[in-house]
């Protein structure tokens, strides 16, 4: 079980890591990228870029050729050797001083592109969009797409990626976080393959309409979903589960031949535990909790 979506109707913005210690150049890139809806994360040194790339797994990386500690090609080559980044993440290396030798060094290190300053904004945006589309196509081909093509919710891979990103925000802002795993559909329904897709789509729509914009909604299997709720403790999450259960029973009762069945598992971390937040462990605990729930006797279980 694993997959997610922003409770909003739009996917989360694509994240671009910009590593450049020259303020004017970095702001120039931000002024090109941010108005187009991209989330820009800044790094000022090569080592900081390596740490943020491994922690946040950005969708695209832009490195200055000469960072204070490591060169852009050195950072690029290190990231290419990292299995979490690999060759599928677009990396662009930029420089204020062009030259064939620098371009050759950048491309030999694994950069997808080499750009000189000042930047041509429209041309850079065209390249960024093209590289992001290529990355998405590669992810789909490898089964790593962050979104489930049927529902538009995050895929299992997408949820894990977002949990990694959330770790950075939780540790910075010291947030409580609750994971709710919701399992729907009776055993009979799960065996009726012709009904599973339709029922799962209805459940996904109900969940999406009930959640806050800051919550993450994931489709783990056709009939199982995960919700990641930042700044929500276990007590507040129980109220959310009650609302979800009521809404789901309503759609079940409104459709003949759709048996009502609902189980939920909860796992939470407190704000004082934010320094050691582990999103995947939180999800695993919620999945384990739902396995102990019973639709008839005890539909909601809270992990210890």
Secondary structure, DSSP 8 states (H G I E B T S, - for coil): -----BSSSS----EEEEE-S-HHHHHHHHHHHGGGT-EEEEE-SHHHHHHHHHHH--SEEEEESB-SSSBHHHHHHHHHTSTTTTTTSEEEEEESS--HHHHHHHHHTT-SEEEESS--HHHHHHHHHHHHHHHHHHHHHTT--SB-TTT-SB-HHHHHHHHHHHHHHHHHHT--EEEEEEEES-HHHHH-HHHHHHHHHHHHHHHHHHS-TT-EEEEEETTEEEEEEET--HHHHHHHHHHHHHHHHHHHHHSTT----EEEEEEEE-GGGGGG--HHHHHHHHHHHHHH-BTTTB-EEE--
